[in-house]
Amino acid sequence: MNFFSVTIRIFLLKKIFFIILFFFIVCKCESQEHNFVKWTSWALLQAFPSPFFVHDEGFNSSRLQFALKWNVTPFNYSFNANELVSPVSILMVNPIRRYGGSVELFLQPEWALSTYRNSGMKRFALNGGTRFYIPVSEGGEYLSVSLGVKYKFRKNLNGFEKNSTGLEFGVYTFFGIIGFQADYNFTSESRYNLGITIRYY
């Protein structure tokens, strides 16, 4: 093997190496860009709240007032996940895995659009709890229900804590995008909440 042929082979090997390296970098960049777009668009859609009515009672008076809430899922465990993938989801949860049967931890910030003039509560509250999803029709795609327990962190206008526990029941349809939730809270100031849930994916 002469010097010329060795030089050609080294040159070709370098070319092949740099071509492979180039495609690896391009694919890596496209993958990172795809993940960035996916997570950014998902986060923006989660910023849209779900409307609901909250009970406001005190001073021998009771009323319903309009409020908004957001849903955050730090952890979800699916009972019907494909055996080739993990049953655990963090933040971003596939709707089929959620409504096909799962259990999750959730955070639920809420904001009342007017003051609690009867109970004297502050307008902001934060719910945390766990929720079970049970499929009813077509693996949960057409209809599913949920049962949950939650703990509500809130204060009154004087700054004193007025935390409470509660139960939640939900019914969902159209792949889980639209649903109805009813809460029963173990406190006289705000005993129940009724609302529509809107989930974007």
N, C-alpha and C positions, 0 to 999 in steps of 0.2 A: 504494500500500500504506500503510494508516494505522498509527498507533502501536499500536493494540490488536492488530492481526493480527501485527505484528512481535513484540510481547511474547509472544503465544501461541506463535509458532514457536520463539522462544528458550526458552520454558518447556518445550515438547515435546522440543526437542533436548537440553536438560539432562536431562530424564527418561530419554530413550533412552540417553544417555551413562552415567548412573548405573546404569541397569538392566544395560547391557552390562558395566560395571565390576563390579557386584555378582556377576553370573554368572561372570565371569572369576576373581574372588577365590574364590568358592565352589568352582569347578572346580579351581583351583590348590590349595586347601586339601585337597580330597578326594583329589587326586592325591598330594600329599605324605603325607597320612595313609595312603593305600593303600600307598605305598612304604615307609613306616615299619613298618606292620604286616607287609608281605611280608618285609622284611629282618630284622625282629625274630624272627618265627616261624621263618624259615630258620636264623638264628643259634642259636636255642634247640635246634632239631632237630640241628644239627651238634655240639652238646655231648654227644650220646649216643655213646659209644665203640663200637668193634668189638672183639670178643674174639679172642684168638689165643694160641697156645702158642709159647714161645721156648725155644731150646736153651741149656742152661747146662752147660758142661764145664770141668773142671779138677781137679787132684789125683787123677788116675786115676779120676774119677767123672763120670758124665753123667746129666742128667735134663731133663725138660720142665717148665716152670712157666707158670702162667697170667698173662696180661698184657692190657692194654687199649691201643688206639691210636685216634687221631683223624686225619681226613684234611682237609687244607686245600689248595685249588687256586687259587694266585695267578693262573694264566694257563692258558687252554685255547684251542687253535686247531682248529676243526672243519673236516673235509674235505667234509662233506655239507650245510653250511649253505645256507639259502635265499639266492639271489643278491641279494635285496633287503635282507638284514640282514648285519651284520658277522659274520665267522667267529670273531671273538675274544670270549671270555667271561672276565670277571674275578670270581673267587670263586664266584659263583652260576652253575652250568653246567646247562643243560637236559640231562636224561638222554639224550634222543634224539640230540642233537648230540654228546654225549660218546661213547656206545656205538655210534653209527652210523659212527664213524671219526674219530679225533682224536688230537692229541698235546698233552700238558699238562706243566706244571711242578707239582710237589707238595711239600708239607711234611707230615711224619707224626710228630707227637709220640707217644711210647709210654711206658707206665708199668707196670712189673712189680709184681704184687701181693705178692710176697715177695722176699727178698734173693737175690742170686746167690751162694749159699754155696759153689759150686764154683769159679767164675771170678773172684769178688771184684769184680764190676762194680756200679756204682751202678744204682738201679732206673729212673732216667729216661734216655731217649735221644731224639735228634731225627734223623729221616731227611729227606733232601732229594734230589730227583732228577727224572727225566723218565720219562713213561709213554706208550706208544702203545696205542690201542684199535683193534681190528679186528673189524668185524661178521661174524658167522657165519651167523645165521638171522634172517630178517625185519628186516633192517637193524639188527641188534644188539638189538632189543627182546626176542627170545626167548633169544638166546645171543650172547655176544661174548667175546673174549679180550683180554688185555693183556700187553704185555712192557715191562719197565722196568729202568732202572739207577738205583741210589741210593748215597748216601754217608751213613753213620751217624756222628753225633757223640755220643760218650759218654766217660765217665771211669770209672776204677776207684775203689775205696774209699779209695785213697791220694791221689786227686786227679790222677793221671796220665792223659793222654789215651790212649784206646784206640779211635780212630776206625777205620772199615773201609769198604770198598766192598762192594756186593752186587748181585745180580740178582733180579728179581721176575717171577713169572708169575701171571696171574689169569684166572679164568673167572667170568662173570656171567650172570644170568638175571633174569626177571621185571622187565623194563625197567631192569636194572642195580641194582635195590634190594638184591638178595642176591647174594653172590659168594663165591668161595674164592680165597685168595692163598697162594702159597708163595714164600718168600725163601731164597736161598742167599747167605750172607755169607762173604767171604774172610777169615775169622778163626777160629782154633781154639776161642776161648772161647764163641762163640755162632754156630754154623755155619748153622743153619736156623731159620726161623719158619714156622708153619702157622696159618692163621686164617680166620675168616669175616668178610667185609666186609658192612657194613650201611650203605647210603646212604639218607638221608632228603631229600626235596625239598619 
